[in-house]
Amino acid sequence: RFFVSLSLQLLSNVALWDGTVGEDKVRDLGLSKLLNRYLLLNILNTPLGPDSIEKCAKVVACLPERWFQDLESGSTLPELLNFCQHLLQ
């Protein structure tokens, strides 16, 4: 549980760099590397229930809204496809 809290804090801190560092760099580090390699593995191995929902909600809270402004309705960032598929379950 400590690892997840630390990873979520790190994801939140990485997202704060959006606008200061290039968006592509922040998304690569935060989503491709941190979320998809470490956090998502933990989330997928958490039994569905309140704990899993809480983790997913915290991930979503870390993501800058600006990243989603130009997306068409019903679409998402390519780096979030696996996370979105999990949410749909």
C-alpha positions as a printed Julia matrix, in Angstrom:
89×3 Matrix{Float64}:
   0.0    0.0     0.0
   2.91   2.32    0.74
   4.25   1.74   -2.78
   0.94   2.77   -4.34
   0.7    5.92   -2.21
   4.25   6.86   -3.09
   3.66   6.15   -6.8
   0.47   8.22   -6.81
   2.31  11.1    -5.17
   5.06  10.8    -7.76
   2.49  10.77  -10.59
   0.89  13.88   -9.12
   4.26  15.62   -8.9
   5.18  14.65  -12.47
   1.86  16.04  -13.72
   2.66  19.37  -12.04
   5.5   19.79  -14.53
   2.95  20.0   -17.37
   3.27  23.42  -18.95
   6.83  23.87  -17.68
   8.36  20.87  -19.43
   7.05  19.69  -22.81
   3.74  17.85  -22.58
   5.11  14.86  -24.49
   7.91  14.42  -21.91
   5.54  14.71  -18.96
   3.05  12.27  -20.5
   5.82   9.81  -21.33
   7.24   9.86  -17.82
   3.92  10.01  -15.96
   1.74   7.77  -18.08
   3.94   5.48  -20.17
   6.55   4.86  -17.55
   4.98   5.36  -14.12
   1.3    4.54  -14.63
   1.56   1.78  -17.23
   4.66   0.06  -15.84
   4.07   0.25  -12.1
   0.76   1.62  -10.93
  -1.46  -0.2   -13.39
   0.09  -3.53  -12.49
  -0.8   -2.93   -8.85
  -4.29  -1.7    -9.71
  -4.97  -4.74  -11.92
  -3.92  -7.04   -9.08
  -6.2   -5.34   -6.56
  -9.55  -7.12   -6.18
 -12.44  -5.07   -7.56
 -13.98  -3.09   -4.76
 -13.63   0.14   -2.8
  -9.82  -0.03   -2.62
  -9.51  -0.46   -6.38
 -11.98   2.35   -7.03
 -10.08   4.65   -4.68
  -6.78   3.97   -6.47
  -8.33   4.64   -9.88
  -9.95   7.85   -8.66
  -6.6    9.06   -7.34
  -4.96   8.36  -10.7
  -7.66  10.31  -12.53
  -7.29  13.21  -10.07
  -3.6   13.49  -10.99
  -4.21  13.95  -14.7
  -4.21  17.53  -16.03
  -7.55  18.41  -17.64
  -5.67  20.2   -20.42
  -4.55  16.83  -21.81
  -8.17  15.97  -22.66
  -9.43  19.25  -24.11
  -8.82  18.45  -27.78
 -10.0   14.84  -27.68
 -13.16  13.75  -29.41
 -16.0   12.52  -27.24
 -15.52   8.9   -26.24
 -11.79   8.86  -26.97
  -8.76   8.98  -24.69
  -5.01   9.41  -24.74
  -3.19   6.41  -26.25
  -1.19   6.01  -23.02
  -4.43   5.56  -21.07
  -6.0    2.79  -23.15
  -5.15  -0.02  -20.7
  -6.27   2.06  -17.73
  -9.55   2.92  -19.49
 -10.18  -0.74  -20.33
  -9.77  -1.56  -16.64
 -12.22   1.19  -15.69
 -14.79  -0.21  -18.1
 -14.7   -3.56  -16.32
